[in-house]
Structures are given as structure tokens and as C-alpha cells.
């Protein structure tokens, strides 16, 4: 009886394991590793759009950016990613690091930013091999100057075309554009300024900025469903390669500065993180989230443009009024208008503080006044003469 129960338990357990395995098989664009929950294409894009490393760290950990979906210590809460810059002359090893516990940190990825003697800058974002596998590298999608035979797009520097032919003979043409050279990225220019102060994130395990609060991580298919809409832009601007542009800088980082967590490595080997692939049906929900956000952003942009256009129309009207009727401070400079009614109003208008104007025609002349005085004096003179007589 005990043997029968034991056999039944084995059958049930094997069936359960097969079900879990069926639910956790990764799909296309999945590595099957914890790094799936931090899209390095999106990270590179945030790096390009940021002005300083502090701003980059804040954007990377912002919930509304929807880039960070890591939960490396498996506490069902999003991990905070620290940004640490290790400078070695003209090389910056900018590390993305997660505090696993009070004693351990785990490097997630590293930007190797190197400036050569010609003033050109090369950037590669290398995922840590525990999270992404070996030689997982993202870089700007640029070609050599000899490939350019046309005027570049203002937003991009170089352009090339790749033709892919599959087994069926179908031809796929891929246009590869290069974004502005890394030397022109605001953050790259910032870290190579003489006044740059090396950025080392002050935050650590259980000691985080007041503006940040962890949230519950998404399942991977939900995360992938949201980001898959950005893939055309990601692939146009960045690419994946399997070689290092600066092997020396990479070796210095891995041999001297790389930090890893023993407990996290053991969790990866025991497939603790495979549950993130348990809900493939949620991919559609992630796509719908992107569509809602996109529609909302479009409405906000259209309303903003409408306000700006209305404001410009009003300003243009005011400018026209000001040019047609100039402001006059001195009434003596008023020119007669072509409108007779306006001229009449101006003539009849009398200033309140002015005295009434007396026309010279109505004033008696001096000759008449003297004649009147003589007439009044004649009877008086005759009276005096009669008394004398």
C-alpha cells in the first residue's frame, strides 16, 4: 500500500513539474535569465537622454519610466539600482548595481565609456554574465564613415542598408541609422568636463531616497508586451554585438571592480526566478498598457500644441493692433485722421485743466476804451467851468 501511494505521489509531482516547465518556457527575445526584466536597450536610451548621472539614476528607478523590473533578492519588490562611476584616466566604468542585502551587492551591467586621443568616444553597455549570459553587449548602431554616400538625417549621423535572405528566398531590407555621435550626448560631454565630480550613488540597502518607493514587479510577458512596441526604435538606434571595443578596460573592470552576490548566483542556478515567465497571457495586457499611455501622451501633446497655437494667434493680433495704432503720449503729435467724425471729436474735446480760450475778436480795442473815458470826463469838466464863472 505504501508503495502504491509513493508511486502516485511521484506521478503527480512529475506532472506538476512538467506543467510548470511548460508555463516557463521563454519565448523569442527572452534570455531565460533575470536580466530579461531590465531591458538594456531601454537603459541605453535613458542614458542618451539624460544630462547627468544623478538624473540618469533617478529616471532609471522611476516607476513611470517602466524600465526597471528587477527583483533580484526575491522579496516581491522592485530593487533600487545604484549608479557608480569608476574613472581610470579617459575611461569611465559606469556600473549599475543592486544591493541584495546589507553585505552583498550585485552588478547588473556596466557602461564602458572611453575617449581616445582623437577625441572620439566609444560606448558599450555590457550585461553581467549572471543576469544576461556571456558577452551580452549593446552599443550605438553606427557604421564607418566610408559607408556614408548621402546627406545625413538631422537626427542621425550615418545610414546603411542590410539585406537579409532567409531559406525561402524572401529578402528583408533593414535600414540602420546612427543616432548622434556619443561625444554629443549630454551625459558623455558632462563626464568628460574638467569640472566633473565623480558620481557615486549615496544609497545602499534599506537606505533609499525619499522620492522612491518600491512597487510590485510585473511578470515578464507583461513587461515584454509593453516594451515590444519600442523595439523598432531601439533596433534602429542600437544594436547587439559579441565583441569588446576596449578589451583592456573590460578586463580591468571584471578582474578588479566587478561585484557579485553569492546568494544571488545560487538563486539563479536553482531557477528561483523562473516564475516570472508563468503568465504568458499577460503579454496582451502589456501591449494595451502601452496603447493607453501612447493615446494619453498624444492627447496631452495635442492640447499643449493647441494652447501654444492659440497664444501665438493672440500675440499676432496684438502685434497687428500695435502696428496699426501707435501709442501717442503727446497730443500735439496727433495727426488728423481721415475719419471726419474722429476729427470732430478731437476738436470738441477740451482738457479739463485748461483755461477757456478768449478770442481776440470779442475783446474791446484800446482806442474804444480811451474814447469812452473821454466821453465820461467831458460833463465833469463842464461842471467845473460853470462853478468858476
C-alpha contacts under 8 A as a table, 3 or more apart, distances in Angstrom:
res1	aa1	res2	aa2	distance
1	X	4	X	5.20
1	X	5	X	6.41
2	X	5	X	5.18
2	X	6	X	6.12
3	X	6	X	5.02
3	X	7	X	6.16
4	X	7	X	5.15
4	X	8	X	6.22
5	X	8	X	5.12
5	X	9	X	6.19
6	X	9	X	5.12
6	X	10	X	6.32
7	X	10	X	5.11
7	X	11	X	6.30
8	X	11	X	5.13
8	X	12	X	6.23
9	X	12	X	5.17
9	X	13	X	6.08
10	X	13	X	5.10
10	X	14	X	6.07
11	X	14	X	5.24
11	X	15	X	6.18
12	X	15	X	5.13
12	X	16	X	6.19
13	X	16	X	5.09
13	X	17	X	6.21
14	X	17	X	5.09
14	X	18	X	6.19
15	X	18	X	5.11
15	X	19	X	6.23
16	X	19	X	5.08
16	X	20	X	6.26
17	X	20	X	5.11
17	X	21	X	6.07
18	X	21	X	4.99
18	X	22	X	6.13
19	X	22	X	5.09
19	X	23	X	6.28
20	X	23	X	5.06
20	X	24	X	6.16
20	X	278	X	7.55
21	X	24	X	5.14
21	X	25	X	6.26
22	X	25	X	5.74
23	X	277	X	6.75
23	X	278	X	5.15
23	X	279	X	7.11
23	X	280	X	7.52
24	X	274	X	6.23
24	X	275	X	6.79
24	X	276	X	7.74
24	X	277	X	4.73
24	X	278	X	5.31
25	X	32	X	7.90
25	X	277	X	7.14
26	X	30	X	5.55
26	X	31	X	7.19
26	X	32	X	5.76
26	X	277	X	6.85
27	X	30	X	5.61
30	X	33	X	7.86
30	X	36	X	6.21
31	X	35	X	7.50
31	X	36	X	6.16
31	X	132	X	6.87
32	X	36	X	6.95
32	X	274	X	7.54
33	X	36	X	5.94
33	X	130	X	7.94
33	X	131	X	5.65
33	X	132	X	6.16
33	X	133	X	7.80
33	X	268	X	7.70
33	X	273	X	7.59
33	X	274	X	7.93
34	X	37	X	6.12
34	X	70	X	7.42
34	X	72	X	7.48
34	X	131	X	5.13
34	X	132	X	7.22
34	X	268	X	7.71
34	X	273	X	6.49
35	X	38	X	5.43
35	X	39	X	7.39
35	X	70	X	7.77
35	X	108	X	7.83
35	X	127	X	7.84
35	X	131	X	4.54
35	X	132	X	5.15
36	X	39	X	6.44
36	X	131	X	7.98
36	X	132	X	7.55
36	X	220	X	7.25
37	X	68	X	6.96
37	X	69	X	4.93
37	X	70	X	5.47
37	X	220	X	6.41
37	X	223	X	7.23
38	X	43	X	7.78
38	X	67	X	6.34
38	X	68	X	5.50
38	X	69	X	5.87
38	X	70	X	6.34
39	X	42	X	5.42
39	X	43	X	6.40
39	X	67	X	6.71
39	X	68	X	7.89
40	X	43	X	4.70
40	X	44	X	6.03
40	X	125	X	7.57
40	X	127	X	7.74
40	X	138	X	7.16
41	X	44	X	5.18
41	X	45	X	6.29
41	X	138	X	7.04
41	X	234	X	6.02
41	X	238	X	6.99
42	X	45	X	5.01
42	X	46	X	6.28
42	X	67	X	6.56
42	X	234	X	7.32
43	X	46	X	5.13
43	X	47	X	6.22
43	X	60	X	7.26
43	X	67	X	7.13
44	X	47	X	4.98
44	X	48	X	6.30
44	X	125	X	7.28
44	X	138	X	7.87
45	X	48	X	5.17
45	X	49	X	6.37
45	X	234	X	7.80
46	X	49	X	5.15
46	X	50	X	6.13
46	X	56	X	6.71
46	X	59	X	7.29
46	X	60	X	7.24
47	X	50	X	5.40
47	X	56	X	6.12
47	X	187	X	7.28
48	X	185	X	5.91
48	X	186	X	7.31
48	X	187	X	6.94
49	X	185	X	7.60
49	X	186	X	7.46
49	X	187	X	7.88
50	X	53	X	7.38
50	X	55	X	6.17
50	X	56	X	5.35
50	X	186	X	6.78
50	X	187	X	5.96
51	X	55	X	6.61
51	X	56	X	7.37
51	X	186	X	5.02
51	X	187	X	4.60
51	X	190	X	7.18
52	X	55	X	5.27
52	X	56	X	6.21
52	X	186	X	7.60
52	X	187	X	5.20
52	X	190	X	6.62
52	X	191	X	7.87
53	X	56	X	4.83
53	X	57	X	6.10
53	X	83	X	7.29
53	X	187	X	7.02
53	X	199	X	6.73
54	X	57	X	5.19
54	X	58	X	6.32
54	X	83	X	7.94
54	X	199	X	7.37
54	X	201	X	7.83
55	X	58	X	5.07
55	X	59	X	6.19
56	X	59	X	5.19
56	X	60	X	6.03
57	X	60	X	5.07
57	X	61	X	6.36
57	X	81	X	7.37
57	X	82	X	6.83
57	X	83	X	6.05
58	X	61	X	5.38
58	X	62	X	6.12
59	X	62	X	5.07
59	X	65	X	6.66
60	X	65	X	7.13
60	X	67	X	6.53
60	X	68	X	6.47
60	X	81	X	7.54
61	X	65	X	7.78
61	X	67	X	7.73
61	X	68	X	6.23
61	X	80	X	6.38
61	X	81	X	6.63
61	X	212	X	7.59
62	X	65	X	5.52
62	X	66	X	7.26
62	X	68	X	7.91
62	X	212	X	7.40
63	X	66	X	5.58
63	X	67	X	7.85
63	X	68	X	7.70
63	X	215	X	7.89
65	X	68	X	7.97
66	X	69	X	7.42
68	X	78	X	7.55
69	X	78	X	6.19
69	X	79	X	7.86
69	X	217	X	5.59
69	X	218	X	6.67
69	X	223	X	7.67
70	X	78	X	5.62
70	X	79	X	5.79
70	X	217	X	7.09
71	X	74	X	5.43
71	X	75	X	6.96
71	X	76	X	6.54
71	X	77	X	6.04
71	X	78	X	5.08
71	X	79	X	5.40
71	X	217	X	6.99
72	X	79	X	6.98
72	X	98	X	7.90
72	X	100	X	6.88
72	X	264	X	6.85
73	X	79	X	7.94
73	X	100	X	5.60
73	X	101	X	7.77
73	X	264	X	6.92
74	X	77	X	7.44
74	X	273	X	7.82
76	X	216	X	5.98
76	X	217	X	6.64
77	X	214	X	5.80
77	X	215	X	5.56
77	X	216	X	4.94
77	X	217	X	6.12
78	X	214	X	5.25
78	X	215	X	5.62
78	X	216	X	6.13
78	X	217	X	5.68
79	X	98	X	6.61
79	X	99	X	7.79
79	X	214	X	7.04
80	X	98	X	6.19
80	X	99	X	7.50
80	X	208	X	7.79
80	X	214	X	7.73
81	X	96	X	6.13
81	X	97	X	5.43
81	X	98	X	4.92
81	X	99	X	7.70
82	X	95	X	7.89
82	X	96	X	5.69
82	X	97	X	5.01
82	X	98	X	6.14
82	X	99	X	7.97
82	X	201	X	5.74
82	X	203	X	6.91
82	X	204	X	7.79
83	X	94	X	6.75
83	X	95	X	5.67
83	X	96	X	4.94
83	X	97	X	6.41
83	X	199	X	7.71
83	X	200	X	6.51
83	X	201	X	5.55
84	X	94	X	5.62
84	X	95	X	5.11
84	X	96	X	6.70
84	X	97	X	7.60
84	X	199	X	6.19
84	X	200	X	4.49
84	X	201	X	5.78
85	X	92	X	6.38
85	X	93	X	5.70
85	X	94	X	4.30
85	X	95	X	6.21
85	X	198	X	6.39
85	X	199	X	5.63
85	X	200	X	5.95
86	X	92	X	5.78
86	X	93	X	4.95
86	X	94	X	6.17
86	X	95	X	7.69
86	X	198	X	7.85
87	X	90	X	7.42
87	X	91	X	5.91
87	X	92	X	4.64
87	X	93	X	6.27
87	X	198	X	7.59
88	X	91	X	5.15
88	X	92	X	6.38
88	X	93	X	8.00
89	X	92	X	7.96
90	X	114	X	5.91
90	X	115	X	5.58
90	X	116	X	7.44
91	X	112	X	7.01
91	X	113	X	5.72
91	X	114	X	4.47
91	X	115	X	6.62
91	X	249	X	7.42
92	X	111	X	7.57
92	X	112	X	5.89
92	X	113	X	5.09
92	X	114	X	6.42
93	X	110	X	6.34
93	X	111	X	5.70
93	X	112	X	4.88
93	X	113	X	6.57
93	X	253	X	7.24
94	X	110	X	5.47
94	X	111	X	4.89
94	X	112	X	6.52
94	X	113	X	7.76
95	X	107	X	6.83
95	X	108	X	7.63
95	X	109	X	6.10
95	X	110	X	4.34
95	X	111	X	6.35
96	X	107	X	5.94
96	X	108	X	5.47
96	X	109	X	5.32
96	X	110	X	5.96
97	X	105	X	6.67
97	X	106	X	5.64
97	X	107	X	4.31
97	X	108	X	5.46
97	X	109	X	7.37
98	X	105	X	5.70
98	X	106	X	5.29
98	X	107	X	6.35
98	X	108	X	6.94
99	X	102	X	7.30
99	X	104	X	6.25
99	X	105	X	4.38
99	X	106	X	6.35
99	X	204	X	6.30
99	X	205	X	5.27
100	X	103	X	7.75
100	X	104	X	5.51
100	X	105	X	5.36
100	X	106	X	6.60
100	X	205	X	7.16
100	X	261	X	7.28
100	X	264	X	7.62
101	X	104	X	5.39
101	X	105	X	7.12
101	X	205	X	6.00
102	X	205	X	5.70
102	X	206	X	7.98
104	X	260	X	7.36
104	X	261	X	5.48
105	X	259	X	6.29
105	X	260	X	6.02
105	X	261	X	5.81
106	X	259	X	5.65
106	X	260	X	4.35
106	X	261	X	5.22
106	X	264	X	7.79
107	X	110	X	7.71
107	X	128	X	6.61
107	X	258	X	6.72
107	X	259	X	5.60
107	X	260	X	5.98
108	X	127	X	6.28
108	X	128	X	5.38
108	X	131	X	6.85
109	X	125	X	6.81
109	X	126	X	5.46
109	X	127	X	4.24
109	X	128	X	5.12
110	X	125	X	5.68
110	X	126	X	5.36
110	X	127	X	6.64
110	X	128	X	7.66
111	X	123	X	6.78
111	X	124	X	5.71
111	X	125	X	4.47
111	X	126	X	6.44
112	X	122	X	7.91
112	X	123	X	5.72
112	X	124	X	5.41
112	X	125	X	6.48
112	X	126	X	7.78
112	X	249	X	7.38
112	X	250	X	7.53
113	X	121	X	6.85
113	X	122	X	5.82
113	X	123	X	4.68
113	X	124	X	6.83
114	X	121	X	5.57
114	X	122	X	5.40
114	X	123	X	6.69
114	X	246	X	7.96
115	X	118	X	7.95
115	X	119	X	5.98
115	X	120	X	5.61
115	X	121	X	4.42
115	X	122	X	6.57
116	X	119	X	5.50
116	X	120	X	5.68
116	X	121	X	6.54
117	X	120	X	7.48
120	X	183	X	6.50
121	X	181	X	8.00
121	X	182	X	6.03
121	X	183	X	5.50
122	X	182	X	6.98
122	X	245	X	7.61
123	X	139	X	6.14
123	X	140	X	7.27
123	X	182	X	7.21
124	X	137	X	6.51
124	X	138	X	5.81
124	X	139	X	4.74
124	X	140	X	7.73
124	X	244	X	7.85
124	X	245	X	7.69
125	X	137	X	5.63
125	X	138	X	5.07
125	X	139	X	6.22
126	X	135	X	7.21
126	X	136	X	5.91
126	X	137	X	4.56
126	X	138	X	6.51
127	X	131	X	6.97
127	X	132	X	5.61
127	X	133	X	7.68
127	X	135	X	7.52
127	X	136	X	5.49
127	X	137	X	6.39
128	X	131	X	5.53
128	X	132	X	5.88
128	X	133	X	7.02
128	X	134	X	7.59
128	X	136	X	7.79
129	X	132	X	5.10
129	X	133	X	4.09
129	X	134	X	4.74
129	X	135	X	7.14
129	X	136	X	7.48
130	X	133	X	5.86
130	X	134	X	7.99
130	X	265	X	6.86
130	X	268	X	7.71
132	X	136	X	6.20
133	X	136	X	6.37
135	X	242	X	5.56
135	X	243	X	7.18
136	X	240	X	7.34
136	X	241	X	7.33
136	X	242	X	6.58
137	X	240	X	5.60
137	X	241	X	5.52
137	X	242	X	6.22
137	X	243	X	7.61
138	X	238	X	6.73
138	X	239	X	5.66
138	X	240	X	4.63
138	X	241	X	6.37
139	X	238	X	5.63
139	X	239	X	5.70
139	X	240	X	6.55
139	X	241	X	7.45
140	X	178	X	6.92
140	X	179	X	7.22
140	X	182	X	7.98
140	X	237	X	6.15
140	X	238	X	4.41
140	X	239	X	6.31
141	X	176	X	7.02
141	X	177	X	6.65
141	X	178	X	5.19
141	X	179	X	7.33
141	X	236	X	7.13
141	X	237	X	5.40
141	X	238	X	4.43
141	X	239	X	5.34
142	X	158	X	6.60
142	X	159	X	7.84
142	X	176	X	7.86
142	X	177	X	6.91
142	X	178	X	4.67
142	X	179	X	7.51
143	X	147	X	6.66
143	X	158	X	6.68
143	X	159	X	7.41
143	X	160	X	7.30
143	X	178	X	7.40
144	X	147	X	5.74
144	X	148	X	7.69
145	X	148	X	5.65
145	X	158	X	7.59
146	X	149	X	7.76
147	X	158	X	7.90
147	X	159	X	7.59
147	X	160	X	6.69
148	X	158	X	6.11
148	X	159	X	6.45
148	X	160	X	7.31
152	X	156	X	6.41
152	X	157	X	5.46
152	X	158	X	5.92
152	X	159	X	7.18
153	X	156	X	5.13
153	X	157	X	6.56
153	X	158	X	7.82
154	X	157	X	7.30
155	X	179	X	6.50
155	X	180	X	6.66
156	X	159	X	7.88
156	X	177	X	6.43
156	X	178	X	5.23
156	X	179	X	4.35
156	X	180	X	5.27
157	X	177	X	7.45
157	X	178	X	5.48
157	X	179	X	6.00
157	X	180	X	5.62
157	X	181	X	7.01
158	X	177	X	5.80
158	X	178	X	5.08
158	X	179	X	7.69
159	X	175	X	7.06
159	X	176	X	5.63
159	X	177	X	4.54
159	X	178	X	6.32
160	X	175	X	5.90
160	X	176	X	5.18
160	X	177	X	6.62
161	X	173	X	6.74
161	X	174	X	5.68
161	X	175	X	4.58
161	X	176	X	5.94
162	X	173	X	5.71
162	X	174	X	5.06
162	X	175	X	6.42
162	X	176	X	7.40
163	X	171	X	6.57
163	X	172	X	5.72
163	X	173	X	4.68
163	X	174	X	6.41
164	X	171	X	5.62
164	X	172	X	5.04
164	X	173	X	6.43
164	X	174	X	7.87
165	X	168	X	7.86
165	X	169	X	5.71
165	X	170	X	5.53
165	X	171	X	4.61
165	X	172	X	6.39
166	X	169	X	5.42
166	X	170	X	5.70
166	X	171	X	6.90
167	X	170	X	7.52
175	X	236	X	7.55
176	X	236	X	5.69
176	X	237	X	7.66
177	X	236	X	5.76
177	X	237	X	6.27
178	X	181	X	7.66
178	X	236	X	7.53
178	X	237	X	5.86
178	X	238	X	7.91
179	X	237	X	5.86
180	X	184	X	6.50
180	X	185	X	7.29
181	X	184	X	5.67
181	X	185	X	7.14
182	X	185	X	5.12
182	X	188	X	6.72
183	X	188	X	6.05
183	X	189	X	6.26
184	X	188	X	7.11
184	X	189	X	6.53
185	X	188	X	5.33
185	X	189	X	6.29
186	X	189	X	5.29
186	X	190	X	6.14
187	X	190	X	4.89
187	X	191	X	6.35
188	X	191	X	5.43
188	X	192	X	6.51
189	X	192	X	5.40
189	X	193	X	6.37
190	X	193	X	5.39
190	X	196	X	6.69
191	X	196	X	5.74
191	X	198	X	7.86
192	X	196	X	6.85
193	X	196	X	5.30
203	X	207	X	5.75
203	X	208	X	5.36
203	X	209	X	7.17
204	X	207	X	5.22
204	X	208	X	6.57
205	X	208	X	7.40
208	X	212	X	6.94
209	X	212	X	5.65
210	X	213	X	7.65
218	X	222	X	6.28
218	X	223	X	6.16
218	X	276	X	7.86
219	X	222	X	5.50
219	X	223	X	6.43
219	X	276	X	4.90
219	X	277	X	6.45
219	X	278	X	7.46
219	X	279	X	6.75
219	X	282	X	7.68
220	X	223	X	4.95
220	X	224	X	5.91
220	X	276	X	5.40
220	X	277	X	5.69
220	X	279	X	7.97
221	X	224	X	4.91
221	X	225	X	5.85
221	X	277	X	6.63
221	X	279	X	6.72
221	X	280	X	5.37
221	X	281	X	7.45
221	X	282	X	5.76
221	X	283	X	4.59
221	X	286	X	7.50
222	X	225	X	5.06
222	X	226	X	6.39
222	X	280	X	7.83
222	X	282	X	4.99
222	X	283	X	4.53
222	X	284	X	7.27
222	X	285	X	6.27
222	X	286	X	4.45
222	X	287	X	7.75
223	X	226	X	5.35
223	X	227	X	6.42
223	X	283	X	7.48
223	X	286	X	6.23
224	X	227	X	5.19
224	X	228	X	5.76
224	X	283	X	6.67
224	X	286	X	7.12
225	X	228	X	5.47
225	X	229	X	7.41
225	X	282	X	7.75
225	X	283	X	4.49
225	X	284	X	6.28
225	X	285	X	7.17
225	X	286	X	4.35
225	X	287	X	4.80
226	X	229	X	6.34
226	X	283	X	7.67
226	X	286	X	4.38
226	X	287	X	4.93
226	X	288	X	7.74
226	X	289	X	6.62
226	X	290	X	5.39
227	X	230	X	5.43
227	X	231	X	6.84
227	X	290	X	7.95
228	X	231	X	5.20
228	X	287	X	7.89
229	X	232	X	7.28
229	X	287	X	7.39
229	X	290	X	7.47
230	X	233	X	5.53
230	X	234	X	6.16
231	X	234	X	4.77
231	X	235	X	5.88
232	X	235	X	5.34
232	X	236	X	6.11
233	X	236	X	5.12
233	X	237	X	6.26
234	X	237	X	5.36
234	X	238	X	5.74
234	X	239	X	7.92
235	X	238	X	5.25
235	X	239	X	5.94
236	X	239	X	7.79
244	X	247	X	5.40
244	X	250	X	7.47
246	X	249	X	5.47
246	X	250	X	6.37
247	X	250	X	5.02
247	X	251	X	6.11
248	X	251	X	5.19
248	X	252	X	6.23
249	X	252	X	5.15
249	X	253	X	6.26
250	X	253	X	5.24
250	X	254	X	6.21
251	X	254	X	5.17
251	X	255	X	5.83
252	X	255	X	5.40
252	X	256	X	5.68
252	X	257	X	7.27
253	X	256	X	5.47
253	X	257	X	4.91
253	X	258	X	5.84
254	X	257	X	6.03
254	X	258	X	5.00
255	X	258	X	6.76
260	X	265	X	7.93
261	X	264	X	5.25
261	X	265	X	6.26
262	X	265	X	5.16
262	X	266	X	6.32
263	X	266	X	5.23
263	X	267	X	6.32
264	X	267	X	5.03
264	X	268	X	6.36
265	X	268	X	5.19
265	X	269	X	6.41
266	X	269	X	5.11
266	X	270	X	6.29
267	X	270	X	5.18
267	X	271	X	6.33
267	X	272	X	5.43
267	X	273	X	7.52
268	X	271	X	5.19
268	X	272	X	6.11
268	X	273	X	6.67
269	X	272	X	7.82
271	X	274	X	5.46
272	X	275	X	7.09
273	X	276	X	6.11
274	X	277	X	5.94
274	X	278	X	7.54
275	X	278	X	5.19
276	X	279	X	7.53
277	X	280	X	6.58
279	X	282	X	5.83
280	X	283	X	5.95
281	X	284	X	6.55
281	X	285	X	7.93
282	X	285	X	5.09
282	X	286	X	6.53
283	X	286	X	5.17
283	X	287	X	6.49
284	X	287	X	5.11
284	X	288	X	6.30
285	X	288	X	5.05
285	X	289	X	6.21
286	X	289	X	5.06
286	X	290	X	6.44
287	X	290	X	5.20
287	X	291	X	6.38
288	X	291	X	5.00
288	X	292	X	6.20
289	X	292	X	5.19
289	X	293	X	6.26
290	X	293	X	5.20
290	X	294	X	5.98
291	X	294	X	4.99
291	X	295	X	6.08
292	X	295	X	5.23
292	X	296	X	6.16
293	X	296	X	5.06
293	X	297	X	6.10
294	X	297	X	5.13
294	X	298	X	6.14
295	X	298	X	5.05
295	X	299	X	6.23
296	X	299	X	5.15
296	X	300	X	6.23
297	X	300	X	5.05
297	X	301	X	6.07
298	X	301	X	5.09
298	X	302	X	6.07
299	X	302	X	5.11
299	X	303	X	6.11
300	X	303	X	5.21
300	X	304	X	6.08
301	X	304	X	5.05
301	X	305	X	6.07
302	X	305	X	5.06
302	X	306	X	6.07
303	X	306	X	4.95
303	X	307	X	6.24
304	X	307	X	5.21
304	X	308	X	6.23
305	X	308	X	5.05
305	X	309	X	6.05
306	X	309	X	5.10
306	X	310	X	6.14
307	X	310	X	5.18
307	X	311	X	6.10
308	X	311	X	5.10
308	X	312	X	6.17
309	X	312	X	5.08
309	X	313	X	6.20
310	X	313	X	5.07
310	X	314	X	6.31
311	X	314	X	5.20
311	X	315	X	6.21
312	X	315	X	5.01
312	X	316	X	6.11
313	X	316	X	5.10
313	X	317	X	6.29
314	X	317	X	5.10
314	X	318	X	6.28
315	X	318	X	5.13
315	X	319	X	6.18
316	X	319	X	5.04
316	X	320	X	6.27
317	X	320	X	5.10
317	X	321	X	6.30
318	X	321	X	5.09
318	X	322	X	6.13
319	X	322	X	5.13
319	X	323	X	6.17
320	X	323	X	5.16
320	X	324	X	6.17
321	X	324	X	5.19
321	X	325	X	6.06
322	X	325	X	5.39
322	X	326	X	5.63
322	X	327	X	7.59
323	X	326	X	6.02
328	X	331	X	6.94
328	X	333	X	7.35
328	X	334	X	7.35
330	X	333	X	5.81
330	X	334	X	7.53
331	X	334	X	5.33
336	X	343	X	6.46
337	X	340	X	7.17
337	X	342	X	6.77
337	X	343	X	6.22
338	X	343	X	7.95
339	X	342	X	5.48
339	X	343	X	6.56
340	X	343	X	5.03
340	X	344	X	6.20
341	X	344	X	5.16
341	X	345	X	6.39
342	X	345	X	5.15
342	X	346	X	6.31
343	X	346	X	5.14
343	X	347	X	6.26
344	X	347	X	5.16
344	X	348	X	6.21
345	X	348	X	5.29
345	X	349	X	6.06
346	X	349	X	5.28
347	X	350	X	7.77
350	X	354	X	7.57
351	X	354	X	5.51
358	X	362	X	7.59
358	X	363	X	7.92
359	X	362	X	5.90
359	X	363	X	7.17
360	X	363	X	5.36
364	X	368	X	6.93
364	X	369	X	7.32
365	X	368	X	5.67
365	X	369	X	6.73
366	X	369	X	5.17
366	X	370	X	6.40
367	X	370	X	5.26
367	X	371	X	6.26
368	X	371	X	5.11
368	X	372	X	6.25
369	X	372	X	5.21
369	X	373	X	6.42
370	X	373	X	5.15
370	X	374	X	6.39
371	X	374	X	5.16
371	X	375	X	6.38
372	X	375	X	5.20
372	X	376	X	6.35
373	X	376	X	5.12
373	X	377	X	6.20
374	X	377	X	5.05
374	X	378	X	6.29
375	X	378	X	5.48
375	X	379	X	7.74
376	X	379	X	6.65
376	X	380	X	7.57
377	X	380	X	5.40
377	X	381	X	6.48
378	X	381	X	5.26
378	X	382	X	6.42
379	X	382	X	5.12
379	X	383	X	6.34
380	X	383	X	5.26
380	X	384	X	6.56
381	X	384	X	5.26
381	X	385	X	6.50
382	X	385	X	5.24
382	X	386	X	6.48
383	X	386	X	5.35
383	X	387	X	6.55
384	X	387	X	5.35
384	X	388	X	6.47
385	X	388	X	5.13
385	X	389	X	6.36
386	X	389	X	5.18
